[in-house]
């Protein structure tokens, strides 16, 4: 029986990349996917406080005891699964969208 895991994972990688471009509406641009620049597929964090989007009017005048609600907390996850993203070479693991997007 032939092992189909590796080809299947390549197909899944391509499928996820196509979905990223679809969500970013890249198919509606004249230059399409090839015109994608670094960071254009970034997903904004809906929970992070952003002026004009999810902060109430007068948030900067909140009492000192409640100012922590409107702070932006940045932390690094200690999951250490980023090592799974290491690539030996592009010939072994084709990079489809280098630095086009990430999740914040």
C-alpha positions in Angstrom: 0.0 0.0 0.0 1.4 3.4 -1.0 1.8 6.0 1.7 -0.4 9.0 0.7 0.2 11.1 3.8 2.9 13.4 2.4 1.0 14.2 -0.9 -2.2 14.7 1.1 -0.5 17.1 3.4 0.8 19.1 0.4 -2.7 19.3 -0.9 -4.0 20.5 2.5 -1.2 23.1 2.6 -2.3 24.4 -0.8 -6.0 24.3 0.2 -5.3 26.4 3.3 -3.3 28.9 1.2 -6.2 29.2 -1.3 -8.6 29.8 1.6 -6.4 32.6 3.0 -6.4 34.4 -0.3 -10.2 33.8 -0.7 -10.8 35.4 2.8 -8.6 38.3 1.8 -10.6 38.8 -1.4 -7.4 38.6 -3.5 -9.3 37.1 -6.5 -11.1 40.4 -7.0 -7.9 42.4 -7.6 -6.5 42.9 -11.1 -3.0 41.7 -10.0 -4.5 38.7 -8.0 -2.5 36.5 -5.8 0.8 37.4 -7.4 0.3 41.0 -6.3 0.1 40.1 -2.6 2.6 42.0 -0.5 4.0 41.1 2.9 1.5 41.4 5.6 -1.6 41.8 3.4 -3.2 38.6 4.6 -2.9 39.5 8.3 -6.0 38.8 10.4 -6.7 41.5 13.0 -7.4 40.5 16.5 -11.0 41.2 17.3 -10.3 41.2 21.1 -7.5 43.8 21.0 -8.7 47.3 21.8 -8.7 49.5 18.7 -9.9 53.1 18.5 -12.9 53.6 16.3 -13.7 49.9 16.1 -14.3 48.2 19.5 -13.6 51.0 22.1 -16.5 52.9 23.5 -16.8 56.7 23.2 -14.9 58.4 26.0 -12.7 55.4 26.8 -9.7 57.6 27.5 -11.6 59.4 30.3 -12.3 56.1 32.2 -11.6 56.2 35.9 -8.1 55.0 36.9 -9.4 51.9 38.5 -10.9 50.8 35.1 -8.1 51.9 32.7 -6.7 48.3 32.6 -9.7 47.3 30.5 -8.5 49.4 27.6 -4.8 48.4 27.7 -3.3 46.3 25.0 -1.6 43.3 26.5 1.0 41.6 24.3 2.4 38.2 25.4 4.3 35.4 23.8 2.8 32.0 23.8 5.1 29.3 25.4 3.7 26.6 23.1 6.9 26.3 21.2 5.2 24.7 18.2 6.8 27.4 16.0 9.6 24.8 15.4 7.1 22.9 13.4 7.3 25.7 10.9 11.0 25.3 10.2 11.7 24.3 6.7 14.8 22.4 5.5 14.6 23.9 2.0 12.0 25.2 -0.4 12.6 22.1 -2.5 11.5 19.9 0.3 8.6 22.0 1.6 7.3 24.5 -1.0 6.6 28.0 0.5 3.4 29.2 -1.0 2.9 32.6 0.7 6.1 33.8 2.4 5.3 36.5 5.0 2.0 37.4 3.4 0.1 37.0 6.6 0.0 35.8 10.1 -2.5 35.7 13.0 -2.1 38.2 15.7 
